[in-house]
């Protein structure tokens, strides 16, 4: 599934659903926020060095720019 420059694979959606189902403590939203901030730091570093991000892929193994 493509959302503009972001590609989300089926494996990512399945993993997210499994983690959401198994999360009894409510830590999943905080972990997702931490991951988003972490990847945002990578994006800022790429932009600061003059690079351009054409696509972001979210897979069961992680994110790739």
N, C-alpha and C positions, 0 to 999 in steps of 0.2 A: 504494500500500500504506500503510495507516495502522497506526501502533503507538502507541496512546493519543493523545497530543497531537502526535505527530510523524508527518508525512506524507513518504514517500519516493517520488519519481517514478521512472518507468522510465529517464528520461534520466540521472538521478543514478547509478543502478545501472550503466547501460552505460558512463558516463564513468569511474566507479570501476573497473570491470573492465578498461577500456582502459588506464587509468593503471597499474593493478597489473600488467598484462601487459607494459607498456613499461618499467617501473621496474627497471633493472638494478642500481641503487646502494642500494636499500633505503631511500630517502628518503621514500617515500609514507606510511608509518606516522607518521613525525615531522611531516610536513606536515599530516596529518589531526589529530594531537594539537594542533598549533599553531592550526589552524582551530577546533577544538572549544573551546580555551581563549579564543580571540578572541571567538567567539559567546557563550561563557559570560560574558565581560566585558560584552557588550551586555545580556544578560539581567539581570546584577546591577545595571547602571545603570538599567534600566527598573524593576526592583523597588525600588531606592533612591529613585526619584522617585515612587513610589506607583502605578506601572502594573502591569498584569497581562498575561502572555503566554498567550494562549488556544491557539495552535497554532504549531508550527515546521514549515516546509516545506523539504525538501532537494531542490533541482532541479539540473540540469546547469549552471545559471547561478550557483548559490550557495544560501545559506540565507536564509529570510525568516521573520520573527516577526510 
